[in-house]
Amino acid sequence: MGIIHKLFFSMGSAIVFFLIFAFASGAATIIESVYNTQTAWALVYGAGWFALIQLILGVNLVYNIYEYRLFNLKKLPALIFHLSFLFILVGAGITRYFGFEGHMNIRENDRSNEISTMQSYIQMISSDGNNTYTVSEPKYISSTIGNDFNLRLNIYDKLATLKYKDFIPNATPAWIDSPNGEAVLELLFSDESNSESVTMKLGDKFEVGDMSFSFGAEPTKSKYIQIYIKDSKFYIKTNQDISYMVMSDMSKGELPKDKEVEFAGLRLYSIGGVNFAPRTMKISAIKGVKQADKNVVGADSIVATLSYNNDSKDVAILSNYPPEAVEVGGQKFYVAWSPMAITLPFSIYLKDFDLARYPGSNSPMSYSSDVVVEDGEFKMDYRIYMNNVLDYKGYRFFQSSYDSDEGGTVLSVNSDPGKWPTYFGYFLLTLGLLLNVFNPNSRFRKLAKAVNDANTKAACAILVAGMAIFGASKGYAFSIPQIPQSHIDNVSTLIIQGSDGRMKPFDTMAHEILNKIYRSDKFQSMSANAVFLSMMANSESWRSVPIIKISDDELKKILGIPKSQKYASFDDFFGPNQDGQIEYKLIKYTELANRKSPATRGLFDKDVIKADEKLNILYMVFIGEMFRVIPKQDDYNNTWLSPGGALMELSGEEASNVAIMLQRYFTSVLEAQESNDWSKADEAIEAIKDYQAKYGASVMLDSNRVNLELIFNKYKIFQNLTPVYLLAGFVLLAVVFIKMLRPKIRINLIFKIAYWVNILAFIAHTIGMGLRWYIAGHAPWSDGYESLVFIAWCLAFSGTMFARSSAISLALTSILAGVTLFVAHLSWLDPQITNLVPVLKSYWLTIHVSVITASYGFLGLCSLLGLFTLILFAIQGKSENKELTRNIVEATRINEMAMILGLSLLVVGNFLGGVWANESWGRYWGWDSKETWALVSILVYAAVVHMRFIPKLNSQYAFAVASMFAYSAIIMTYFGVNFYLVGMHSYAAGDAVPVPNFVWIGVLVMIIISLLAYRNRKYSTRL
């Protein structure tokens, strides 16, 4: 009994199963990326052993609830959130084994009551005309190992079986040579407009017009083409004039009439405008599949043995193909590997499908389906759209997608009997974790009390209003005509419609373009606004200005610029060829790079594509195509046009008025550059603004939002906070170390300055987040750049929370926040504000992402405190330094507190994401790579938090090592999934992104520090 308890019921076994579960889940995401989703499900997610691990964890949890006496009023919050996992586990089991998912496709003005399941089934069907016999089994088929099934079907008291034999990836239908087969002839017929393949078996014949084709049979018409087998060869005989062309050398000839001639392959035969050619000629073959060529996209196939009435045949079943017919033992069977069709007890009628786009853009803003539920005499109108679900008779219908011609809708459908147990578990989980923070008997509160007893009081610095002022210098450059700041300021508030439909000030567009091509907000002494306006007014002058950032030396060589030169001009991209004609220098390189798949593109290919994109953007600026300032009158999609677009698309009085207005402005700008009188240009820009207000009112930005966006652009809060965080953090860190080594040194003033700089930086960061939220119209964590900025904010917030308890916490989080902001502003992340795709337009997104990303801040603090603790252990001498020991105790306590908070937020945020997914598209857990690695992170940190229950692992040293390395699961969740795995959260799936060298260096440094600290583990005490 003791060994069973140790293996399955102890806290140590719980931690082991946590880690096994985490490892298996993470491995499944890699299997999915290397092979496919089916394989991941077959080997891991859908495997019985994987479900068994979850069951063992559930049983272990029940036992330990009893073992640790959680049925005590003082431990009620802990009981609540531990019980919640049992409800979630039960709900998940009910959903998996008793629910289903599918989709329904309906065309406008049509109805459907049939659902196609998401999961594929192995199906076997037979019929005798009166009775139909069927059997099916949901099955995930692996591309590697572990496949097995054996379907059984009783027919006339005789057993038919379908048993797995083999798997063939990327297969296509084919006739396979077999001694047990039959003769097969497959002909391809074609004329000027159609083609058709005809398969004939020995004795078959058919007619084409007044002509008879026969295979091993006598012709039925006077005009005939007879094909037959003789001496194991195919022959043809005809009484018609038939010409042919040999494919290999394109030579031509004619078949002699009424003579036996060998029927040769690789020839195209012609008669009366009809062509035919043999595709397959087999003396003895069976219908099967073969693996397709590398460049051909086929379908996965399984080979199974069908046995009945003392007879057996192998049958190849292609995924998602129509049922394959096969006769065995005198009985005809149909076998398939495809989704099942489920008939609903009611119908859905689609009245209208509506797709709304962002103004002037093809990007979908939202889409919806106006449907009617028809259930006998009962009818109910309903509008289904993203995050607005139709519930009827236990079925849920979600707006999923739409037909390419926008004439039909695709609805996701599920029946989920496990929903409410799962949701109740989510509720208990959130309630229990919340109460646990305030429970005076909880581990968290005991740690907080210990920190207070050490005269370090915890406090939260919460959202104080203020603004950090960052200067922006003004200046102008070289020989290009200058534009006064007063006119630039006037133009900066002009509204422009972006290519994605977002309405933005001229100032924002100018900053985005200059950042894109020049990688800076200024060009020499010219502001982005001045550059953008000057480029449109003086495009010829700008053609020779080096402004396109080029990094690759080989690319510089092709463009003909020195290696030391960082920028190329527009003209550098063009030059004379061997014939003396001007050509685009990168044309052959861009064509070659674009033909390659993302995974095969090298760094040079990527640099070529980037340079080509920058050149095209610059050209569009020169011709004014980026200057979409003219609202098209009475346009259903609120399209705004550039000057060139307006002249081409508009007509009549509208075209005349716009042409006059634009000509007036650009003429006045050119005149003002000569006369220095900009009054007419200012009047002309005001006229354009009035035109926008009159005809584009429905999508115009209000003046407050425009002014705040200009302020946001000007001060570049997040970018300028980077050095502030880093400097303040390193200064504070240095102060802390000096104080530890020399306690008598008085450095309080430096400490206070660094402390308040950190606090003010956090306040400025908070204001910047608020500004971006208001300007964008949605929470600022919807893309890679915004999420990094938010993670930096969470890091700063977590450090501020523990600032008065531990100066080292504030120093470390400040440094990491600065590093995170630095990464956010590297060239591979785009900081521009964009519109949201429809699925992200949900309040659940705001809740889910904010909570789960906030956890990254606290857990990042844990990793830094673990590193800091190990450094303190490493620098302990032969005799114990009491000041270092005191700081180890303080850092460990705050580390554990931060981990409890971080893990609580991570768990709640992850399951809130499940609620969002279930309310948006009907699946709250689909084992997507990002979801799975979030679960891996939870399991890893759950193991670390519970380490203190294992006597051999209950030490400050072990906890520091675990907390430092545990953050690698978060890094994999945030970065690794995005760039190395497949799934709906992946940003660069398929693109081979090398792991940066600094990652390996960082891992090596952590290992070395852990080993150095290990020498002094004797100073480590229990948690």
C-alpha positions, 0 to 999 in steps of 0.5 A: 500500500505504501508504494501505491501511495507514493506512486499515485497519491503523494504530493511528490507523485502529483508534481511528477504527474504535473511535469509528465502532463506538461511534457506530453502536452508540449511534445504534442505541439511539436509533433503537430508542427512536424507532422500534422494535427491528426498525428498530434491527436492520435499520439497524445491529445486523443490517446487513452494514456493522456486521459489516464494521466488527467484521471490520475491527477484528479484522483490524486487531488481528491486524496490530497484534499482529504490528506491536508484537511482542506475541509477546514473553515480556515482553508475554505478558499483553498478548498474552493479553488482545488475543488474547481479543478475537479468540476473542470475535469468532469466537464471536460470529460463530458464534453469530450465523450458526449459532445460534438462539434461540426459546421453547417454551410448554408447559401442565401435563400436556402435552408439546411438541417445537416451538420458535418462533424469536425472529426473524421470517422472510419465508416463501413456501410452495406445494403441489401436493398431493404436494410442498410447496415452501418458502423462508424468510429471516430478516429485520429490517424497518425502519420507515424505510429500507433494506428489501429482500428477494427470495425465489426458489422453483422450482416445476415448473422455473418461478421464483416470486419474492417481492420487497419493495415497501413497509412500512406501520406499525401496519396492520390487514387491509382490502379495498382498492379496485382495478380488478384486484379483485373484488366483496366483501361482508363482513357482521357477524352477531350475537345476544345472545351471539356475533358472527361476520364473514362475507366473501362474493364474487360467487356465494357463498351460505350458510345461517343456520338455514332461511334462505338468504343469497346474493351475486349468486346465486339463493337455495337456500331458500324463505326468503331474503335476496338481495344483488346488484350493479346499476348499480355499486350494492348492492341487497337483496331478501327475502321475510322481515320485516326491520327496520332501525335507521339508525345516524346518527339511531337512526330505525327502519324495515322493508324491503318484501318482494319488492322491490328496495331499495338495500342501505344501509350504516350500518344494523343489520338484524334478523330473528328475533333475529339482527342483521346489518350490512354492514362492507365493500361493494366493487365491485372490491377486493383483500385488503390492509391499511391504516394503523390509527387512532392509538388502534388497536393494529395490526401492522406490515405489508410489501407484497411483489410475488409473481410466477409464470408471467408473472403478478404480484400485490401481497400485504400480509403482517402481522407475526405473523399466520397465512399469507396465501393468494394465487393467482398464475399458476394456483398457490396460495401462502402467505406470512407474516412471522412466527417459524418453527416448529422441531421438536426430535428429542425432547419436553419434558413439563411435570409441574408449574409452581410459582410461589412468592411473597414472604410475604403478597405477590403478587410472585413470589419464584421460579418453576420447571418440573418437566419430563421429557425424553422421547427415545424410550425415554429419559426424564429428570426435571429441574427448570428454574428461574432460573439452573438450566438444562437442557442436552440434545443441544446445546439449552439450556432456561431458565425465562423466563416463565409463562402468566397463569393459572399453568397453563403455562410459557414456556421460552427455548431456544437452540442456541449453537455459539459459546458455548465460543469466546466463554467461552474468550475471556472467560477469556483476557480476565480472565487477561490483564488480571489478569496485566497489572497485575502484569507488571513490563514493562506500561504500568501497572507502568511508570507505578507505578514512575515515581510511586515514583521521584517519592517518592510511594508507592502504597498501598491502605487496605483495609477497616479495622473501625470505626464513625462515630457519628452522633447522633440527637436525641430529642424530642416535640411539641405537644398530641398525647399523648406516648409514652415512649421505653421503650415506643417502643423496645419497639415498634420491634423488632416485626416487620411484613410489608411489602406486597412481602412483606419482613419488617422491624422496626416501626422500618424501616416507620416511617422509610419512611412518614415519609420518604415523606409528610414527607420527613424521619426526624423530625416536629418533635421526634418520632421516626418510631416515635413518629409511626407509633405515635401516628398509629394510636392517635390518628388523629383528632388527626393529621387536622389536623396538616400533615405531607404535603409539598406543593411545587406552588403550584397544588396548594397553591391547590387544597388551600386552604393558603398558598404559604409553607406546605410541608405539608398536613394530611389534612383539607386534602384534603377540603372542601364542594362547591357542594352543601355535601357533603364531597368529595375536592378532588383527585378530578378532577385525579387521574382526569385525571392517571392517564388520561394516559400517562406521557409526556404528564403534566406536573409538575402531574400528577405532583405530584397523583399523588404527593400522592394517594399520600401521602394514601392511605398516611396513611389506611392508617396511620390505620386500621392497614392498614400494621400487618401484625403478625398471622401467619395460621395455617397459611397456605401463603404465610405471609401476615400481616394488619393488625388490620382484615384479621385481623378480616375474614379470620380465624374461630373461635378464631383470630379470637377470640384475635387480637381479644382480643390486639389490643384489649388492646394498643390499649386499654392504649395509650389508658389509658396516655396518660391514666395514664402507666402503660405497663406493660400496654402493654408486656406487650401488645406482648410478647404480640404478639411471642410470637404472631409467634414461635409462628405466624410462625416460618418468616419471622421475623427473628432478633434480631441482624438486627433490632438491626442494622437498627435501628442502620442506621436510627438512624445513617443512615450514607450520608446523614450521610457526604455533608457529611463527604465534601464538607467533607473533600474541599474542605478537602483540595483547598484545601490542595493548591492552597495548597501548589502556589502557596506550597510553603514554607507549612507546612500538614501538620497540616491536610492530615493531619486532612483525609486521615484524615477521608477515610479514616475516612469511607471505613471508615464507608461500607464498614461501612454497605455491609456492614450493608445487605448483611446486612440485605437478604440480597443485595448492596446494588447491586440498584436505583438508590439502592443503585448510587449508594451503591456508586458513591460507595464505589468513588469513595472506594476509588479515591481511597484507593488513590492517596491517598499517591501523590496527595492531589489524587486523594483530594480529588477523589474525596471531593468526587465521592463526596459529590455522588453520595451527595447525589444518591442521597438526592434525593426521586426515589430510594427508599432503602428495602430491597426484595426481589429479583425472581427473575432477580436472585437470582444470584451472577453479579449480585453479581460483574457489578454490583460489578466494572462499578460499581467501574470507574465509580469509577476512571473518575470519578477519571480525569475529575476528574484530567483536569479538574484537569490542565486547570485547572493548564494554564490557570493556568500563567503566561508563564513555566513554574511548576515546581510546577504542572508537577510536579503535572501530571506526577503527575496525568497518570500517576495518571490513566493508571493509574486509566484502565487499572484502570477500563477493565480492570474495565469490560471484565471486568464487562461480559463477566461480565454476558454470562456471567450473562445466558447462564446465566440466560436464554440470551442473553449479548448482546442489544444491549439499550440498557444493554449497548450503552452499556457497550460504547460506554464500553469503545470510547471508553476503549479509544480514549483509552488508545491515543491515546499511539500517535498522535504528534499525540495523545500529549500531557498536554493531549490526554489530559486533555481526552479523559479528562474528556469520556470520562466522559460515556459512563459517565454516559449508560450509567448515567443516560441509558439509564435515563431516555431509552432503551428496554430492560430496564434502563430505569427511565423509558422513555416518560416525558419527563424533561427534561435538567437545566440543570446538565448543559448548564452543566457541559458549557459549563464543561468546554469553557471550561476546555479552551479556556483550557488550550489556550493553554498547551499548550506546557507539555504533554509526551508521556505 
